[in-house]
Amino acid sequence: MIDRTSGSYELVATSAGIIAAMNDLHKGSYTGSGWNTAIDIIAAILIVISLTGFIMIFYMTRKRSKGLWVAILGTLTFVVLCLLLG
């Protein structure tokens, strides 16, 4: 709050802690275009790695059923968490 007549001001600062700082870093908040580009490139690399791993499981006959069950369980866990937290 600024009082223009007297020139006095009041500043209120809040800090949400390390979790908020990590969340801002994860989102790329308050960063430049370089950091946002790095986040996008890393996300694309992780998507490619995930998809190639998922495709490779179909060629591994001994591990196919276990791998698909893990993928289904992971998907269901993600959906449940989204519904509970969203």
N, C-alpha and C positions, 0 to 999 in steps of 0.2 A: 504494500500500500504506500502510495506516495502522496504527501501533503504538499501541493504546489505552492501554497502561500508561505509556509514556513521552511520548506525544503527538507523536512524530516521524512523519513521513510521507515517502514517496518518490513522485514524480510522473514518469511517463514520457509524453512528448508525441511524437507522430509526425506528420509532415506528408508528404502524398503529392504536393504541388505544385499547380501551376495546373490541371492536367488534372482532378485530384480536385475542386478547387473548382468548376470549370466543370461537372463531372458532377453535383455536389450542387445547383448552381443550376438545371441542366436538369431534374433530378428534382423540385425544390422541397423538398429535404431541409432541415430546420431552419428552415423558414419558416412563416409564419402562413397563415390561411385566405385572406387577401387575395391573396397571391402564388399560391397554388394555384388560386384562381378565375381570376386573370389567365392562368395557363398553360392552363387549360381553355378559356377564351374564345378565346385566340389559336389553340389547336389546332383548335377548331371552325371558325374563320374560314379557316385554311389548308386544311382539308378541303373547305370549300365552294369556295374558289378553285381547288383542284386538280380537283375534279369538274366545275366549269363549264368549265375549260380542256379537259378530256378530252372533254366533250360537244361543245364548239365545234369540235373537230378534225373531227368527222363532217360538219359543214356547210361545211367548206373543202375543196372537191374537189381543188384543186391541191396542197394540203399534207397531205391525208389519209393517203396511204400512207407518206410520210416520218414523219409524226407518230406513226402506229401502230407503225412500226418502232422509233422512239425509245422509245415506251412499252413495247414488248416487251423491248427491250434493257435498259431500266431495271429492269423487273420481274425479268428473269433475273439481272442483276447483284445486285439486292437478295437474291434467293433464295440465290445462291451465297455471298454474304457472310454471310448468316445461317447457312448450313450450315458454313462454314469457321470462323466466330467463335463460334458458339453451342454 
